[in-house]
């Protein structure tokens, strides 16, 4: 059972999400919040597996709420709902620690699959959306970057793990990585897990940030 906190300032939107999540036995809506401050408080109180977070809300927005929830170090993962016209929020939300992004016009099955994935620690960004987001993210990458040689987290990686990190940074799926390096998907998943542990990344999204910050990745369409 995956517990979910719905955060949105629109009552009708919350109602719609609630109806959808109530329609499947594997999800349980444990609460709702209408703004960021309430989301932070209820996350600490209810400790949901997933916080379904809107971005634009009065008072504390979804970005700041995400930052505070992640900084608290609890078990909850944040799934941000966004649209392409909110590109200016993408980088900030990544930095805040969001575990993934879905568009508000996502199909019900996509939303449910996204919630399940985030609940177990995976990042949720469809490959096509990943690449579009990375193109936006690249515009905000700081000009000053840490020298990869000087970062002990990078030097702890094996050659294969570094290759996997670069591939993750490009937005490749496990299947694409497996095909490129002639590995099984289960082996790729194991490598990705080790990479995340070594660089201290919460999930795949944070690994993308790490790869960009250390000059290992740029947007690519290959």
N, C-alpha and C positions, 0 to 999 in steps of 0.2 A: 504494500500500500504506500503510495507516494502522497505526502501531505503538502498542500499548496496554500499559500497566502496570496490573494488577489489584490493588487494595488493599482487603482485607477481613479481619477477624480470624477469620472462619468458613471453615475449609478447604473445607467442602462448597459454600459459596457461591462461593468462588473457582473451584472445580472446575466448577461449573455455568456460570459466565461464560466460563471457558476453553473448555469444549466448544462453547458458542454461537459464540464468536469464531473458533474453529478451523474452524467449519463453513462459513465464507464466505471466499473467496479474497482479499478486499480488506483484511482485518485480520490483524495478526500480533501475537500476545501475546509480548512480549519479556521479561516477568518478572512476579512476584507479590510482594506484601508483606503481612504480617500485622498491622502496626501503623504508626502515623504516622512514627515515626523511621526505620523501614526504608523507608517510601515516599519520604521526602525523600532518603535516601541513594541509593536505586535510581533515582530520577528523575534525579539529577545524574549518575549513572553511565551509565544507559541512554538518556537523553534521548528518551523516548517522545513521540509526537505527542499522545497523550491519556492522562491518569491517571484511571482509573475509581475514584473515592474513596468509601469508606464513611465515615460520620460517627462512629458510636459504636464506639470501639476502646479497648482498655486502653493505659495510658501516654499517649503523644501522640495526641490524637484527630484526626479528619479535618479539622477546622477549622484547627487549628494547623499541621498538615502542609500544607494548601492555602496558608496564609499564607506559609509558608517557601518553598514551591516557587515561588509567584508572585514573592515578593520576590527570589529568586535571579536572576530575569530571563531564564530559559531559554526554550526554544521550546515547552515542554510546556503544554498546556491541561488544566485539571481539570474533570471532570464528576462532580458529587456525586450520590450516590444517597441519597434521603431518603424520608420518609413524612410524612403530614399530622400525625402525632402528634409530629413533631420541629420544629414551627413555631418553637420558641425558638432553633433553630440557623440559620434562614433568613437573618436579618439578618447574623449573624456570618459566615456562609459567603460572602454577597455581598461583605461588607467584605474578606474574606480574598482575594477575587479569583477565585472559582469562575466558570467560563464557562457553567455551567448546572446544572440539576437535573432528575433523573428519579426517579420513584417506583420502589421496589424491585419492585413488581408490574407494571411496564411490560411490554408485549408484546415479544418478541424483536426484531421489526422496528422497534419504536420505539427500543429501545436501540441497535441497529445504526445507525439513521438519526441518532440523537443523537450517537453517537461520530463519524460522518462529518462532521456539521455542526461540532462543536466542533473537529475537526482542522483545519478551514479557517478558524477564527476566528469562527464564528457562535455566538450564544448559543442554548442549548437549553432552552426552557421552552414547553410547549404553551400556546396562548392562554388556555384556561380555567384552567390551572394558574398561568399568569402572574398573572392577576387575583386569584386566591386568595392567592398569595404576596405580591402587592402590598398586599393588605388587611392581611396580617400585618406586612409591612415598615413600613407607615404608623404602626403602634403604636410603632415604635422610632426614627422620624425625630427627630433632635434639635430641640428647640424653637428653638434659635438657628441661623439659616441665613445663608449668605452673601448679601449683596445682589446680585441679578443684574447691576445696573448697574455694580457695582464689579469684577466678575470679567471680566478681559480675554478669557477663553475664550468667554464668552457674547457679548461685544461683537464678536467676530470672526465670528459667525454672520450669515448673511443672514437676511432675514425668513422666507424659505421654509425654511431650515435650522433656524431656531428652531421653526417649526411642526412640522417633522419630529421634532425632539427632544422636544417636548411629546407628540406622538403615541406615540413610542417609550416615553416615560415612563408612558403610560397602558396599555402592554402591547399595543398594536395590532400586527398583523402587517403585512408589506409590502403584502399584498393589500388589507387594510382601509385602510391609508394611501392607497394608489393610488386606491381607490374614493372616499374622502372628498375628496381633493384633485384628482381627475380627472387622474391621472398614470399612466404605464405603470409596471409593477412594476420594470422595469429602471432607470427614472429614479429611482424611490424608493430602490432599492438603491444607486445612485450617491450620492444625497443622504445616505443613512444613513452611507455610507463616509466622506464628507466631514465629517459631524458628528462621527463617532468620532475622526477625525484631529485636528480642531480642538479638541475638548475633552480630548483625551488619554485617551480611553476604550479599554480593551483590547478590549471587545466590547459587545454590546447590553445585557448585564446591567449592566455598569458605567455605561452611558449612563442606565439607569433610576435608578441610585443618584444620579448627577449631577443628573438632573432633579428628583428628590425633595429633595436637599440644597439646591437653589437655588430651591425653591418653585414649580417649573414643573409639577408633576404631583401628583395625588392619585388614589387608587383610583377607578375608574369602571366602570360596567357598560354604558355606552352604546356 
